[in-house]
Amino acid sequence: MIPAALWWRPLCCGDSAGVVADGVRLVREGGGMLDVSTLGKLAVRGPDAGAFLDRIYTMAHENQPVGRAALLNEA
């Protein structure tokens, strides 16, 4: 594990049983997803910024007021 800001992230999963090679093969042949939301922030501007964010993030952003953070339990 290595420190990453306030978090601990795995540096390596080990490969005693081919775990890394299997993971690489599965992603290349099927697909994969990585949550990097804690690694950086985006500055998106323009009339379609909300619609664009809706396509790349799981939370809805199109109706989010400018300058306001969304709360997960907000209706």
PyMOL commands that set and color helices and strands:
alter all, ss='L'
color gray80, all
select helices_A, chain A and resi 19-29+49-56
alter helices_A, ss='H'
color red, helices_A
select strands_A, chain A and resi 2-4+7-9
alter strands_A, ss='S'
color yellow, strands_A
deselect
rebuild
show_as cartoon
